[in-house]
Amino acid sequence: MLKESIYNLRRQPVISIVTIAGTALSIFLIMVVVMMQQVRTAPYAPESNRDRFLHYPYISFSNSQWTDNPEESNSNGPMSWFVVKNLFYPLETPEAVTAYTISTDVYSIGVKGEKPFAGDVRDTDAAYFKVFDFKFVDGKPFSQEDFDASLPRAVIDTNVAARLFGKQSAVGRRFEINGGEYTVCGVVEPVSTLASHAYSQIWIPATTGHMIEADWSTLGGMFTVTILTREGGSEQEVRDEFKRRSDEFGKTIAENGWVILHRGRPYTQEVNELSSSSNNEPDIEGAHRRNLIIYAILLLVPAINLSSMTHSRLRRRVSEIAVRRAFGATRSVIFLDILTENFLVTLIGGIIGILMSVVAAFLFVDVLFSQSYVYYVSSVSVDVSMLLHWSTFGWALLFCFFLNMLSAGIPAMQMARIGLVNSLRGKDAGK
């Protein structure tokens, strides 16, 4: 079949090249869209456990002194350390619970006597390095004891380590963050800004920074929470325990008039990425409908053009198909053979399209993966492990299959219904 397909492609080089190019362009556009979505939801280090994440990014709350209807008047944003300690840390069902600042802050980084530079810093707790799987090249993360004792420890990435200490080992060395002295306890591989929950250049214990004191309300502050469910465990069990704990916590804060609006939180990784604001629950069904419409447009438009090319290519083989029919080939066999042959052509175009999409992802990374409303010292970066997963190839194969069915289905049925006598004379099907 492969040899026959290659032979038929060489017989009509112009149509074959245009068909493959059209298929490649279609798959390229679709895969770019898929990759833009997958870098936000597919697992890769240090967010390799995204399928087990439950995020509580913001807290929504109201007070009886503000209004009788919390939905009409409420406040939304990151949560206070008071909420972290009393609502999330007591949870026992998850494997780990971590709290960290909602975003990184740009601080002055340097060694005494040398010119400082800007660096992204994030305040975290000790469990942060259990939830996110950083690759340590030297040292280790700060411990729970370091965190509880407010010891000035810091984990830095290799880029910061090189700028601070050159080729010398960074572990045990001291440097300054906004004038405060910290000791390096570990060095990790740089993290892409697309891993937004794990990204930073420097990670310090939240107890050594000022974010714990930056609460803007009893319930509002600067922190967000990620829950890691147990491997093989039940997400629903975590949600059930969280509801029980939330009810207990709600009774405590109700004494001062406070009430929390959970808005469906905690969110899975996909739902969290679709969340566009802290005061509205994400419209998951709407997002899925938009994606289906985009995929349909990107498939249907080229399929219509490819269908006419496929029909033109098959018209030149009318006599050949008729001979096969005359020697006993059934219509179903002819139909499946044409579909299979065309699928091989579509697959060639699909492979080219995937390669084009990967190249485009590296060349236009700032355009394709730009992040709104955030500022990082590091620029956006991607690597192959982020872009290519088994699911990526699965989507590509699925789109190739649908494109093949859309572009070759009708021509294949027409050729399968070919009339023998007239076909042997080189006329079209049905004549």
C-alpha positions in Angstrom: 0.0 0.0 0.0 2.8 2.4 0.8 4.6 1.7 -2.4 1.4 2.1 -4.4 0.7 5.4 -2.6 4.2 6.7 -3.4 3.8 5.6 -7.0 0.5 7.4 -7.4 1.9 10.5 -5.8 4.7 10.6 -8.3 2.3 10.1 -11.2 0.6 13.5 -10.3 3.3 15.5 -8.6 1.6 18.9 -8.7 -1.7 17.8 -7.2 0.2 15.6 -4.7 2.4 18.5 -3.6 -0.6 20.8 -3.2 -2.5 18.2 -1.3 0.3 17.5 1.1 1.0 21.2 1.6 -2.7 21.9 2.3 -2.8 19.1 4.8 0.4 20.2 6.5 -0.9 23.8 6.8 -4.2 22.7 8.3 -2.5 20.4 10.8 0.1 23.1 11.6 -2.6 25.6 12.5 -4.5 23.2 14.6 -1.4 21.9 16.4 -0.3 25.5 17.2 -3.7 26.0 18.9 -3.3 22.6 20.7 0.2 23.5 21.9 -0.9 26.9 23.2 -3.5 25.1 25.3 -1.4 22.2 26.4 1.5 24.2 27.8 -1.1 25.5 30.3 -2.5 22.1 31.3 -0.2 19.2 30.3 2.3 18.0 32.9 5.9 18.9 32.7 8.6 19.6 35.3 8.4 21.2 37.8 4.6 20.9 37.4 4.6 17.2 36.5 1.7 16.5 38.8 -0.8 18.8 37.2 -3.3 15.9 36.9 -3.3 15.8 40.7 -3.4 19.5 41.4 -6.3 21.3 43.0 -5.8 25.1 43.0 -7.5 27.6 45.3 -6.1 30.8 43.6 -8.3 33.4 45.1 -10.7 33.9 47.9 -14.1 35.6 47.6 -15.7 36.9 50.8 -18.3 39.3 52.2 -19.4 40.6 55.6 -22.8 41.1 57.1 -21.9 44.7 57.8 -21.5 45.3 54.0 -24.7 43.8 52.7 -27.5 41.3 53.4 -26.7 39.6 50.1 -23.0 38.5 49.8 -23.4 38.0 46.0 -24.1 41.7 45.6 -21.2 43.1 47.6 -18.0 41.0 48.1 -14.3 41.3 47.9 -12.0 39.0 45.8 -8.3 38.3 45.7 -5.4 36.3 47.2 -6.0 35.0 50.7 -4.5 36.0 54.0 -2.1 33.8 56.0 -4.9 33.5 58.6 -7.0 31.6 56.0 -4.0 29.5 54.9 -3.2 28.3 58.5 -6.8 27.7 59.6 -8.6 26.4 56.5 -5.9 24.6 54.4 -3.1 23.4 56.5 -5.3 21.3 58.7 -6.4 19.1 55.7 -5.2 15.5 56.1 -6.6 13.8 53.0 -4.2 15.4 50.4 -0.6 14.3 50.0 0.6 17.9 50.5 -0.8 21.4 50.8 1.4 24.4 49.9 0.8 28.2 50.1 2.8 30.7 48.2 2.6 34.3 47.0 0.1 34.7 44.1 2.9 36.1 41.9 6.6 36.8 42.0 8.0 40.2 43.0 11.0 41.9 41.4 13.7 42.5 44.0 17.3 43.8 44.0 19.7 40.8 44.1 23.4 40.9 44.6 26.5 40.3 46.6 28.0 42.9 48.9 30.5 45.1 47.0 29.1 44.2 43.6 26.5 45.8 41.4 23.0 44.3 42.1 20.5 43.1 39.4 16.8 42.5 39.3 15.4 39.0 40.1 12.0 37.4 40.5 11.4 36.3 44.1 8.6 34.2 45.4 7.6 33.5 49.1 6.7 29.9 49.8 6.4 27.3 52.5 8.4 24.1 52.9 5.7 21.9 51.3 6.1 23.9 48.1 9.0 21.6 47.1 6.9 18.5 47.7 4.1 19.7 45.4 6.4 20.9 42.6 9.2 18.6 41.4 12.1 20.9 40.9 15.4 19.5 39.6 18.1 20.2 42.2 21.6 20.4 40.7 23.1 21.2 44.1 21.9 21.4 47.7 18.3 20.9 48.9 15.2 23.0 49.7 14.8 24.7 53.0 13.2 22.5 55.6 10.0 22.9 57.7 12.3 23.7 60.6 14.0 26.5 58.6 10.5 27.8 57.8 9.2 27.7 61.3 12.3 29.3 62.7 12.2 32.1 60.0 15.8 31.3 58.9 16.9 33.3 55.9 17.4 30.4 53.4 17.0 30.6 49.7 16.7 28.3 46.7 18.0 29.9 43.5 18.2 28.8 39.9 21.4 28.1 38.0 21.2 31.4 36.1 21.1 33.5 39.3 23.8 31.3 40.8 26.1 32.0 37.8 25.5 35.7 38.1 26.1 35.8 41.8 29.0 33.4 42.2 30.3 32.5 38.8 31.5 28.9 38.5 31.9 28.5 42.2 29.5 26.3 44.2 26.6 28.5 45.4 25.3 26.3 48.3 26.3 27.9 51.7 27.1 31.2 50.1 25.4 34.4 51.1 23.8 37.1 49.0 21.3 40.0 49.5 17.7 40.4 48.6 16.6 44.0 48.9 19.4 44.5 51.5 18.5 41.5 53.6 21.0 38.7 53.8 20.1 35.1 52.7 22.1 31.9 52.6 21.8 29.6 49.5 20.5 26.1 50.5 19.8 24.7 47.0 20.2 25.4 43.3 17.6 24.2 40.7 17.3 24.2 37.0 15.6 27.3 35.6 11.8 27.2 35.4 9.8 28.4 32.4 7.4 31.3 33.1 4.7 29.1 31.6 4.8 27.0 34.7 3.2 29.9 36.5 2.7 28.3 39.9 6.2 27.0 40.2 8.0 29.8 38.4 10.5 32.1 40.0 14.2 32.7 40.0 14.6 32.7 43.8 12.4 31.1 46.4 12.5 32.1 50.1 10.5 31.1 53.2 7.4 33.2 53.5 8.2 33.7 57.2 11.3 35.7 56.3 9.6 38.1 53.9 7.0 40.7 54.5 4.1 39.1 52.6 2.6 37.5 55.7 2.2 40.9 57.2 0.8 42.3 53.9 -2.8 41.1 54.6 -5.3 43.7 53.4 -8.2 42.1 55.4 -8.9 39.3 57.9 -9.4 37.0 54.9 -7.6 38.8 52.1 -3.8 38.8 51.7 -1.1 37.8 49.2 -1.3 34.0 49.1 -2.6 31.2 46.9 -2.8 27.5 47.7 -2.2 24.3 45.7 -3.4 21.0 47.0 -1.7 17.8 45.8 -4.0 14.8 45.9 -2.5 11.4 46.8 -1.4 9.2 43.9 -4.2 6.8 43.2 -6.3 8.7 45.7 -9.7 10.3 45.1 -10.1 13.9 44.3 -13.7 13.8 45.7 -12.3 12.7 49.1 -10.2 15.8 49.2 -13.2 17.9 48.2 -15.4 16.3 50.8 -12.8 17.0 53.6 -12.3 20.5 52.3 -16.1 21.1 52.5 -16.2 19.8 56.1 -13.3 21.9 57.1 -14.7 24.9 55.3 -18.0 24.6 57.1 -16.2 24.5 60.5 -14.0 27.5 59.5 -17.1 29.3 58.2 -18.8 29.0 61.6 -15.7 30.5 63.3 -15.4 33.6 61.1 -19.2 34.0 61.0 -19.0 35.4 64.6 -17.4 38.5 63.1 -19.8 38.6 60.2 -17.5 37.0 57.6 -18.8 34.6 54.9 -16.7 32.9 52.1 -18.0 32.4 48.6 -16.1 29.4 47.1 -17.3 29.7 43.5 -16.6 26.1 42.7 -13.0 26.2 44.1 -10.7 24.4 44.5 -10.1 24.1 40.7 -8.4 21.4 38.7 -5.5 22.6 36.5 -7.7 23.0 33.4 -10.5 24.9 35.2 -7.9 27.1 37.0 -6.3 28.1 33.6 -9.8 28.9 32.2 -10.5 31.2 35.2 -10.3 34.7 34.0 -11.3 36.6 37.1 -11.5 36.0 40.9 -15.2 37.0 41.2 -16.6 34.7 38.5 -16.7 31.0 38.1 -15.1 29.8 34.9 -17.4 28.9 32.0 -16.0 25.4 31.1 -18.7 24.4 28.7 -18.4 27.8 26.8 -14.6 27.3 26.5 -15.0 23.8 25.2 -17.6 25.0 22.6 -15.2 27.7 21.4 -12.4 25.2 21.0 -14.7 22.9 19.0 -15.7 25.7 16.7 -12.0 26.7 16.2 -11.1 23.1 15.4 -14.1 22.7 13.1 -13.2 25.8 11.1 -9.6 24.8 10.8 -10.7 21.3 9.5 -13.6 22.1 7.3 -12.2 25.0 5.3 -9.1 23.0 4.0 -11.1 19.8 3.8 -13.4 21.4 1.2 -10.4 22.4 -1.0 -8.6 19.1 -0.4 -11.8 17.2 -1.4 -11.8 18.7 -4.9 -8.1 17.9 -5.3 -8.7 14.3 -4.2 -11.6 14.0 -6.6 -9.4 15.4 -9.4 -6.6 12.9 -8.5 -9.0 10.0 -8.5 -10.7 10.9 -11.8 -7.4 10.0 -13.6 -7.6 6.6 -12.1 -11.2 5.7 -13.1 -10.1 3.0 -15.6 -7.8 1.4 -13.0 -10.6 1.3 -10.4 -12.9 -0.2 -13.0 -10.5 -3.0 -13.8 -10.3 -3.8 -10.1 -14.0 -3.9 -9.9 -14.1 -6.2 -13.0 -11.8 -8.6 -11.2 -14.0 -8.9 -8.2 -13.1 -6.0 -5.9 -16.2 -5.0 -4.0 -17.3 -1.4 -3.5 -16.4 -1.5 0.2 -12.9 -2.7 -0.6 -12.5 0.1 -3.2 -13.8 2.6 -0.7 -11.5 1.5 2.2 -8.5 1.3 -0.1 -9.0 4.8 -1.3 -9.5 6.1 2.3 -6.4 4.2 3.4 -4.3 5.5 0.6 -5.5 9.0 1.2 -4.8 8.7 4.9 -1.2 7.9 4.2 -1.0 11.1 2.2 -2.8 13.0 5.0 -0.4 11.4 7.6 2.7 12.6 5.6 1.2 16.1 5.6 0.3 15.8 9.3 3.9 14.9 10.2 5.2 17.9 8.3 2.5 20.0 10.0 3.6 18.9 13.5 7.3 19.7 12.7 6.2 23.1 11.4 4.3 23.8 14.6 7.2 22.9 16.8 9.6 25.1 14.8 7.1 27.9 14.9 6.7 27.5 18.7 10.5 28.1 19.2 10.7 30.9 16.6 7.7 32.8 17.8 7.6 31.9 21.4 6.9 35.4 22.6 4.0 35.8 20.3 2.3 32.4 20.8 2.8 32.1 24.5 2.7 35.7 25.7 1.2 36.2 29.1 -1.0 39.1 29.9 -1.1 41.1 33.2 2.2 39.7 34.5 5.8 40.9 34.4 8.7 38.6 34.8 12.4 39.3 34.6 12.8 36.1 32.7 11.6 35.9 29.1 9.1 33.2 28.0 10.8 29.9 27.1 9.7 26.5 25.9 11.4 23.2 25.3 10.4 19.9 23.6 9.2 18.3 26.8 6.6 21.0 27.2 5.4 20.9 23.6 5.4 17.3 22.7 3.5 14.7 24.7 1.8 11.4 23.7 -1.5 13.3 23.9 -0.1 15.8 21.3 0.6 13.0 18.8 -2.8 11.5 19.7 -4.6 14.8 18.8 -2.5 15.1 15.6 -3.5 11.6 14.5 -7.1 12.2 15.3 -7.2 15.5 13.3 -5.4 13.7 10.4 -8.1 11.0 10.5 -11.0 13.5 10.5 -9.4 15.6 7.8 -9.0 12.4 5.7 -12.6 11.5 6.2 -13.8 15.0 5.3 -11.6 15.4 2.3 -11.7 11.9 0.8 -15.0 10.4 2.0 -17.3 11.7 -0.8 -14.7 11.2 -3.6 -14.1 7.6 -2.3 -17.8 6.9 -2.3 -18.2 8.2 -5.9 -15.3 6.1 -7.1 -16.6 3.0 -5.3 -20.0 3.4 -7.2 -18.2 3.6 -10.6 -20.0 2.1 -13.6 -17.9 -0.6 -15.2 -18.6 -0.1 -18.9 -18.3 3.6 -19.1 -15.4 3.7 -16.6 -13.4 1.4 -18.7 -13.8 4.0 -21.4 -12.4 6.6 -19.0 -15.6 8.3 -18.1 -16.6 9.6 -14.6 -18.5 7.6 -12.0 -22.1 7.1 -12.6 -22.0 7.9 -16.4 
